């Protein structure tokens, strides 16, 4: 039995053009910068 894989068709923001990891280029860049500069806590740092 082969394991099925779900394909991402849209970014969670609604953009239909997915770049990587199921995210559009804008969301991917923000996520990468969040992890790199804020350790995954961008929301806390902006407040």
C-alpha positions in Angstrom: 0.0 0.0 0.0 1.5 3.4 -1.0 1.2 6.4 1.2 -0.8 9.2 -0.3 0.5 12.8 -0.3 -1.6 15.9 -0.1 -0.6 18.6 -2.5 -1.0 22.3 -1.5 -2.9 24.3 -4.1 -3.1 27.7 -2.3 -1.2 29.5 0.3 -3.1 30.0 3.6 -3.3 33.8 2.7 -5.3 32.8 -0.4 -2.6 33.3 -3.0 -2.8 30.7 -5.7 1.0 30.8 -6.6 2.8 28.6 -4.1 6.6 29.0 -3.8 7.7 26.5 -1.2 6.5 24.7 1.9 2.9 25.5 0.9 3.4 29.2 1.1 3.5 32.1 -1.5 6.7 34.1 -1.8 5.6 36.8 0.6 4.4 34.4 3.4 7.5 32.2 2.9 9.8 35.2 3.2 8.0 36.4 6.3 8.2 32.9 7.9 11.9 32.6 7.1 12.7 36.0 8.5 10.6 35.3 11.6 12.5 32.1 12.3 15.9 33.7 11.5 15.5 37.1 13.3 12.8 36.5 16.0 13.1 32.8 16.8 9.5 32.2 15.6 8.1 35.1 17.8 7.6 37.9 15.3 4.1 38.6 16.6 5.5 39.1 20.1 8.3 41.4 18.9 6.1 43.7 17.0 3.8 44.5 20.0 
